[in-house]
Amino acid sequence: MSRLLFAVLALVTAGGLQASEQDKPFYGYAYDLDSGKYLYTEVHDPVFEAGKQVGSRVRYVAPDGSLLGTKSIDYRPDCFVPVFRTELLREGYVEAILGSGANIDMLRVEGRDKPEKRKSVKKEGLMAADAGFHCLLQAKLPALIAGEKISFRFAVAGQLDTFRFEARKVGEASFEGRKAVKLLIEPDSLLRYIAPELEMLYDPVSRDLYEFRGISNLHDPKTGSAYMARIAYYSVPPPDAPKNLPPLPR
């Protein structure tokens, strides 16, 4: 199940497409959802061409400064279904979308010395994949704020398959003293009874992502299970963040 929602979290951990100050690198701060323990840091480096974001590079960094994984994203083929590649170094796990045209070409490597597995699925209707999920929510945010439910199919490279999801507004909140809207994302099928929900906070005006709560794409090395995480995109490092955060690019 962690691989089913691996790419959903990757939208947050792969971030970018922030509406304000979007050409600047930024951090994401990940905490254990239950204990509040600091888990890791995301270092985001948006890639721009001619004033438009066309991609992003992300590093996942442990509290001790060691590198846990990387992600590269290219939004140029399709903002909702970008080409991407994620690598988790401890596990030797890789997942990717290699092409995003009429078909979505997916790849998965389950670990070191494991064979590549590939599958191509037809792109049809409203679809998203990986960080393109964030792009989709930003595009649909006015409708979500107005009370509409948005249904779409999510291409999950970690499962080499697509699944139905639904997004809706469930309330309002605040983040660093700023107004936010709370969105709930859950499977639009019987999977809703076994898959954890995702909660996300967005700025209703700039459409910046403030916070994510749900299943992480990184695993606890002690248990092998995916973290349940809260990832916050604070404007300044929180007091409990590691003091040795890697420098932002540029």
GICORGI-V851937 format. One record per residue. N is the residue number from 0. RES is the residue in one small letter. NEAR is the number of other C-alpha atoms within 12 Angstrom. Layout:
BEGIN
n->N res->RES near->NEAR
n->N res->RES near->NEAR
END
This chain:
BEGIN
n->0 res->m near->24
n->1 res->s near->28
n->2 res->r near->32
n->3 res->l near->35
n->4 res->l near->44
n->5 res->f near->44
n->6 res->a near->46
n->7 res->v near->48
n->8 res->l near->41
n->9 res->a near->52
n->10 res->l near->50
n->11 res->v near->52
n->12 res->t near->54
n->13 res->a near->51
n->14 res->g near->49
n->15 res->g near->50
n->16 res->l near->43
n->17 res->q near->36
n->18 res->a near->25
n->19 res->s near->19
n->20 res->e near->18
n->21 res->q near->26
n->22 res->d near->25
n->23 res->k near->24
n->24 res->p near->32
n->25 res->f near->39
n->26 res->y near->40
n->27 res->g near->42
n->28 res->y near->41
n->29 res->a near->43
n->30 res->y near->34
n->31 res->d near->26
n->32 res->l near->25
n->33 res->d near->15
n->34 res->s near->13
n->35 res->g near->20
n->36 res->k near->20
n->37 res->y near->29
n->38 res->l near->37
n->39 res->y near->41
n->40 res->t near->45
n->41 res->e near->47
n->42 res->v near->38
n->43 res->h near->40
n->44 res->d near->35
n->45 res->p near->36
n->46 res->v near->28
n->47 res->f near->22
n->48 res->e near->14
n->49 res->a near->8
n->50 res->g near->13
n->51 res->k near->20
n->52 res->q near->29
n->53 res->v near->29
n->54 res->g near->37
n->55 res->s near->44
n->56 res->r near->36
n->57 res->v near->41
n->58 res->r near->40
n->59 res->y near->41
n->60 res->v near->35
n->61 res->a near->31
n->62 res->p near->24
n->63 res->d near->18
n->64 res->g near->22
n->65 res->s near->20
n->66 res->l near->24
n->67 res->l near->31
n->68 res->g near->34
n->69 res->t near->35
n->70 res->k near->42
n->71 res->s near->37
n->72 res->i near->44
n->73 res->d near->37
n->74 res->y near->38
n->75 res->r near->23
n->76 res->p near->22
n->77 res->d near->31
n->78 res->c near->35
n->79 res->f near->37
n->80 res->v near->47
n->81 res->p near->42
n->82 res->v near->38
n->83 res->f near->44
n->84 res->r near->36
n->85 res->t near->42
n->86 res->e near->33
n->87 res->l near->29
n->88 res->l near->24
n->89 res->r near->23
n->90 res->e near->23
n->91 res->g near->21
n->92 res->y near->33
n->93 res->v near->38
n->94 res->e near->43
n->95 res->a near->44
n->96 res->i near->44
n->97 res->l near->29
n->98 res->g near->30
n->99 res->s near->31
n->100 res->g near->22
n->101 res->a near->16
n->102 res->n near->21
n->103 res->i near->35
n->104 res->d near->32
n->105 res->m near->38
n->106 res->l near->32
n->107 res->r near->34
n->108 res->v near->27
n->109 res->e near->27
n->110 res->g near->19
n->111 res->r near->16
n->112 res->d near->11
n->113 res->k near->13
n->114 res->p near->14
n->115 res->e near->21
n->116 res->k near->23
n->117 res->r near->25
n->118 res->k near->25
n->119 res->s near->26
n->120 res->v near->28
n->121 res->k near->22
n->122 res->k near->26
n->123 res->e near->18
n->124 res->g near->15
n->125 res->l near->28
n->126 res->m near->37
n->127 res->a near->42
n->128 res->a near->56
n->129 res->d near->49
n->130 res->a near->50
n->131 res->g near->46
n->132 res->f near->47
n->133 res->h near->45
n->134 res->c near->36
n->135 res->l near->35
n->136 res->l near->46
n->137 res->q near->36
n->138 res->a near->26
n->139 res->k near->29
n->140 res->l near->34
n->141 res->p near->24
n->142 res->a near->20
n->143 res->l near->29
n->144 res->i near->30
n->145 res->a near->16
n->146 res->g near->18
n->147 res->e near->17
n->148 res->k near->24
n->149 res->i near->33
n->150 res->s near->27
n->151 res->f near->32
n->152 res->r near->33
n->153 res->f near->43
n->154 res->a near->47
n->155 res->v near->45
n->156 res->a near->46
n->157 res->g near->39
n->158 res->q near->31
n->159 res->l near->31
n->160 res->d near->29
n->161 res->t near->34
n->162 res->f near->32
n->163 res->r near->28
n->164 res->f near->34
n->165 res->e near->32
n->166 res->a near->35
n->167 res->r near->33
n->168 res->k near->32
n->169 res->v near->22
n->170 res->g near->21
n->171 res->e near->20
n->172 res->a near->22
n->173 res->s near->18
n->174 res->f near->24
n->175 res->e near->17
n->176 res->g near->11
n->177 res->r near->19
n->178 res->k near->21
n->179 res->a near->28
n->180 res->v near->36
n->181 res->k near->33
n->182 res->l near->40
n->183 res->l near->31
n->184 res->i near->37
n->185 res->e near->35
n->186 res->p near->30
n->187 res->d near->25
n->188 res->s near->16
n->189 res->l near->12
n->190 res->l near->18
n->191 res->r near->21
n->192 res->y near->12
n->193 res->i near->15
n->194 res->a near->25
n->195 res->p near->27
n->196 res->e near->31
n->197 res->l near->36
n->198 res->e near->35
n->199 res->m near->45
n->200 res->l near->40
n->201 res->y near->39
n->202 res->d near->32
n->203 res->p near->33
n->204 res->v near->19
n->205 res->s near->22
n->206 res->r near->33
n->207 res->d near->36
n->208 res->l near->45
n->209 res->y near->42
n->210 res->e near->40
n->211 res->f near->41
n->212 res->r near->35
n->213 res->g near->38
n->214 res->i near->40
n->215 res->s near->39
n->216 res->n near->46
n->217 res->l near->44
n->218 res->h near->29
n->219 res->d near->22
n->220 res->p near->15
n->221 res->k near->8
n->222 res->t near->9
n->223 res->g near->13
n->224 res->s near->16
n->225 res->a near->26
n->226 res->y near->36
n->227 res->m near->34
n->228 res->a near->38
n->229 res->r near->35
n->230 res->i near->42
n->231 res->a near->40
n->232 res->y near->36
n->233 res->y near->25
n->234 res->s near->22
n->235 res->v near->14
n->236 res->p near->21
n->237 res->p near->21
n->238 res->p near->10
n->239 res->d near->19
n->240 res->a near->29
n->241 res->p near->24
n->242 res->k near->15
n->243 res->n near->17
n->244 res->l near->28
n->245 res->p near->27
n->246 res->p near->18
n->247 res->l near->20
n->248 res->p near->19
n->249 res->r near->11
END
